[in-house]
Amino acid sequence: MVSVSLNDAAWQKVFDHFEIEKQLDENGCAYVTAVDMKSIGGREPRLMAKHDTMESRPQIFKRNKCVIFPVINGKYIIFRDRKPYSYYKFQSLLDDLPVEEYQTQIDISKFDSFSQSKEFSESQAIDYAYVISLLKNFTGEQDLFLTIRGRYRSADFDFILPEQDHQVNVSGVQIEVDSGYESFDKIYLIEVKVGKRDDFHIRQLYYPYRDWITKSDKEIIPIFFLYTNGLFYLTEFKFGEKFGETTIVRKRCFVVNDTPTLDVRIDSLLKSVRIEDEPVLVPYPQADDLDKVIDVVANIENGYNTKESISLYFDFHERQADYYGNAAIYLGLIERSESSAGRFHLTEFGNKLLNASSRSERNDLLLRQLLKKATFNEIFMQLYQDDFDEDVLNKTFVSSVIRKHTPLTGTTPDRRASTVISWFKWMLKNISFE
């Protein structure tokens, strides 16, 4: 059964009151105002309209394959977008990127305002990349200056909806540029996220891009910047003449002042690990992205310590927030607060992991914690015996090990196997075993 979020309930009321599904069937689009959204939906319009990933869309938007865009201050258009053109899916594009080692030319430890453990907010992450000249390295610019940041009102521009001949006129909507940098002939508009995303709403780059091409004769270059668990991903996009014509120009991944992979001696590793029984009172993991688990943990101390706040920050459903929170509990990184219901807080081990001086040290701690778990230890030993042949990581074998060490029955071990396989693939990508 699909759980109903606050946005789900609010949008159901709005769709029912204004017969929006009927309008979509007849016209392909419908307009709604912020006043109507608040009065009928009973929720703040800015929260109702925040669908920054495909997963974060309300259920009624998913069922109708539609999206929402602002058109003027206080007014939105809802339109069908079956492909969808409005979201760019990264899929495995980022996971398959080789990690490049980037050595700074300055002693970054001299900057007291940057966390030495590299736990950053969005603004800190992009400022760090600018200070160490990582942005210059990616863009190839020798001279690059921060000239744009924050919210402002757009100029007028228009675009045609992707599946119909309807012109959308945009005027004076609020736009936010996380960071904009200018060289002598280009302007780079950067959307920043901390924590890995499977996709993102192109409006976050498309609207600033369309706005700035009306204001400057310089080439406008949109870049999506992602920071996750010590890795910096930069993806340069190009927008075509038509809405939805979005292509990647280049993409790179960097680790700063560290090695791309951690070298581990298996004999000493196995001697240091004491195997534990699988925890009975903690759900078995069903959160496929291990970097995102760490991102969730890293934001606990920043106030994102409930499933509601986690879902808002990472732009996914509260159900997913629960999965990632439980995965972090399984790894001993966080626990549920006894004094404040529904809140998570860091464990001693969670603090130790976040205060690690490098990604390599953090990954070493995480590896040893994983191998304490009976299921992961047995699968690792089989991998070791088979010279780390990834064919070992098949659903049949992995689910059989889960059944052996946990009370899970039926088809549940098969479903949980996908998370275990994903975590082992993360391990093999980030760690070299000797």
N, C-alpha and C positions, 0 to 999 in steps of 0.2 A: 504493500500500500504506500502510495506517495504521500509524504507529509506535506501539509499546507503551511507555507510561510506567510508572514505578514504581507509581503508583496503579492503573493498568490491571491490571498483573500481580498485585498484592496482592488486589484485589477479585475477580478471576477465581477465585483460590484460595478465597476466602470463599464466593462464590456456589456454586461446585462442591461444597465440603465440606458446606454446610448446605442444599443444593438450594433456594436462595432463589428461583430462577425458578419452580419448582414451587409454592412457597408464595405467590408473587405471583399465579400463575394461579388458585390455589384460593381464596385469602383476600384478595387485593389488597394484602396487606402482610406484612411479616416483621420480627421483632425480632432484634437482634444486640448482643452486649456488646463493650465495649472490650477485654476480656481475650481474647475469641475473635478479634477483629479482629487483635490483635497476634500471638497464638499461631499462627493459621492464615495470616494475610496476611503476617506478618513485617515489618510497618511500623507506625509510630506511629499510633494511632487518630486523634489530632487532625489529622494530615496526610491520613489516608484519608477523614475526614469533612468536609474543607474543600472544599466545592463551591460557592463564592460566586458563580459565574456558570454559565450553561448550558454554555458551552464548556469549563469546567474539570472538568465531570463525567467520570468514567471511561467508557470505551467501553461497558461492560456496562450502565451506568445509562442511557446514551443509547439503546441498543438496546431496553431494556425500558421506556423512558419512565418511569423511577422517580427518586425523590429520597430524601434521608436527612435526618432531624431528630433531635436529642437529645430524650429523654423524661425520663430521670433521670440522675444522675451515673453515667457509665459504661455507659449503655444507649441504643440508638438504634432508631428505627423506619424501615424502608425501605418506601415505598409508591408505587403507581402514580399518576402525575400527568400525564396525557396532554396537557392543555391547553398548557402547565403553569400552575397557579395559584401555584406556589412561587417563580416568578421573574417579575419585572416587566421587560418588554422596553421599552427606551426607543425603539428603532428610530430614526426621524428626529426625534423630539420635541425632542431637545436641539439637533440641528444646525439646525433651523428657527427656533430662538429668536433674536429680535433681541438684540444685545449692547448693554447699557445702560452709559453712562459714569457711574462713581461717584467723586465727589471727596471725599476725606477732610477732615474738619474739624480734624484735628490733623496736625502735621508728623511723618509716620511715619519720616522719615529720622533722627529723634532717638533711635529705638529701635535700639540696637546689636544686640539679640538677634534681630531680623528681617533676613533676607537682602534686600538692596536689589534683587537680581535676581529676587526672589520665587520662589526655589527652596525649596519647603517640604516637610516631612514632614506626615503627616496632622494631628498635634496642632498643629504650627506654623500650618498653613493655617487651621484653625478658630479658633485663638487670634488670628491676624491679623484674621480677619473680625469677631471679637468686639471687639477693641481699636479698630478703625476704625468701629465701629457699623454695619457692613454687616448683621449679624444683626438689629439693631433696625430697620433700614430694611426688611428683608424681612418681618419679623413684625409690624411696626407698633407694637411695644412701646416705651414710653419707659423703662420700668424692667425690666431683664433681668439675671439673676444666674446665674453658673455655679455649679451646686449638685450636679451628678452627673457622674462620670467614672470609668471603669475597669470592672473585672470584679467580679461578685458572684453569689450564688446566688439563683435565682428563687423566688418563692412558688409555690403550686399553682394551676394553671389547666388548662383542657381545650379541645379543639376537635374537630370532626367532619371526617374526611377528605373531600376534595371529591368523590370519585367513588364513595363507598360509605358505608354507615351504620356506621362504626367510630369510636368515641370514643378520642381520644389524650389520655392524662392526663400532664401535665407537672409535675414536682416537683423543685425543687432543682438545676436544670441551670445551668451557668455561662452568664451573660449578660454581654456587654460593651457598654457605652454609651460611644461615643467622646466625646460631650459632651452634657450635659443642662442646659438653662437654664430658670429659673423666673421667672415674673412673679407678680402677685398673684392671678391666676385661671387661669393655664395653665402647663403643663410641656411644654417642647419637647425631644424626644429626637432626637438627630442622629447619623446614620451618615455617616462621613466617608471619602471615597476620594480619593487623589491619582492622577490618570491616568484617562482616559475609559474607561467601561465600556458595553458594549452592553446589558447587563441586570444585575440584581443579585438575590440571594436575599432574599426578603421576610422570612425569619426574622430577619435582622439588625435589622429594625425591629419586626417583628410580636411577637417574644418580649418585648423590653423594653416595648412598648406594652401587651401583655396583662398583664405583671407589674405595671406602674405603675397600671393602672386598678383593680387590687385594693388599692392602697396609698394612693391620693389621690382626693379628690373634685374636684380640678381637672381641666379639660379637658386630655387628653393628645394632643399633636400630634407625629406622626412626620415628620421631614424628612431627605431624602437630600441630602448636600452633596458636590459634586464639584469638585475643582480640577484644571485641566488647562491647561498652557502659558499661564499668565497670566489664565485665565478662571475665574470662580466661578459654578458652577451650583447653584441651590437649588430643590428640588422638595418641596412639601408634599403628603403623602399623607393619605388617609382610609381607615380600615379599617371594613368593614361588620360585621354580626352574624355572618355566616358566613365561614369560612376561604376566602380567595381573592377576597373582595369588596374589591378594591383600586382606588381611583380617585385621580387627581391633582386636588388642590384648586387649586393655582397653581404656576407655575414661572417663574423669572427667571434671566437670565445677566448678570453684571457684569464689567466691566474697571475696575480701580482706578487713578485718576490717570493715565489714558491715553485715547486716542481709540479708539472701536470699530473704525474702519478706518484703514489706513495710506494716505495720499495719495502717489502716485508719478507723477512726470513721465516719460512713456515715452521721450522723446528722450534725456534724460540717462541713463536706465536702460540703454537699448540701447548707448549709447556706452561704458558702464562694464563691459559683460559680454564676456568672451572665450570663445567657444564651444570646448568640448573634445570629443574623441571619447568615445563611451560606453565605460566601463571594461569590459575583457574578463574580468578575473578575479573580478569581483564580480557576484553574481546580480542580474538586473534586478528592481526593486522589485515586491513583491506584499504590501504592507501598506497597506491602504486609508486608515487614519486618520492624517493627518500630525501632528495634535496628539499622538497617542499615540506616534509616533516620537520627538517631542521629549521626552515624558514618560519614555520609556525611556532616552534619553540623559541626562536630568537626574538619573536615579537610579543611573547608573553609579558615581559617586563615593560613593554611599551603600552600596556593597557589592553592589548588584544588577547584577553584571557578568558573569554566565554565563546561558546560555539557561534553565538549571534555576531559578536564583534569579529571573530575570525572569518566568518563567511562574508562579511562586508568588506574586510580588508583584502581578502584574496579573490573576491568576485566569484565565489561558488556557493552552492546550496548549503544550508545549515546541516544537511545530512552529511555532506562531504567534510564539513568542519568537524563534525563528530568523529568521522572516520580518522581524520588526521590527528585529532586530539588523542583518540584512543591508541593510535599507533605510537605516539610519543610516550604515552603512559606505559605501553608494552615494553618500550626500550628503556624505561626507567628515567626518562628525561624530565617529565612533569608528573604531577599528581593532582587529584581533585582536592580542592580546599575543604577542610572540615568546618571551618568557621564561616565560610561564605559559599552558599549553595550555587552550583553551576559554574564556579570559577576554577581555573587551573593555576597552579604556581610551580615554579621550578624546583626540582629536587637538587640535592647536593651534586649528583652526577651531571644533571642538566647545566648547573652553573659551571662546573669544571669543563664541560664540553664547549660551552659558549665562550669561555675565557681562554680557550686554546689560542696559542700565538700564531697559528697558521692553519690553513685548510688541511695540510698534510697531518698535522698533529690531531686535528679534529676527526679526520677520517680514520686515523689509527685507533682513537678511542671508540669510535662508532663500530669499527670492525670487531674489536674485542668484545664489545657489548653484544653484538649480534651473535657471535659464536658461543656465547654463554647459553643461548637458547637451544634446547635439545633438537628441534627441527632443523634449525639453521646449521648447527654443528654437524649433524648427520649428512645433510646435503653437501656441505663443504667438504667433508671427508671423502665423499664419493667423487666430487669434482677433482679433488687432489689426486685420488687414485687413477682417475682417467685423464690426467694431464690437463685439467681445466678445459675439457671439451664441453662446449656449451650444449651439445646434444643431451647431456645429463639433465639439463634444465627443461625437462618436458613435463607436461601437466600430470601424466599418469604417475610418474615416479614421485614428483613433489607432493601430490595429493595423498599418496600412500604414506609418506613420511608424516604428513600432518595428521592423518588418521591414527597413526601409531602413537603419537605423543600428545594428542589433545582429545577431548571428548567430542569433537565435531564429527557429525555423521551425515549421511545422505549426500546431496550434491554440494554441501557447504565447503568441504575441503577442496573440491575442484575449483570453486569460485575464489577461495583464498589463495590458491596456488599461483594465480596471476600476480598477486602482490609479492609473494616470495620470489618468483622468477624475476620480476622487475628489480627487486632489491639485490639479487645476485648479479644481474647484468650491470647494475650501478657499481657493484663491488669490482667486477672484472674490468670495467672501464677505468676506474679511478685508482686501482691498486695493482701493483705488479708483484707477483709472488715468486720467491726464489727458494 
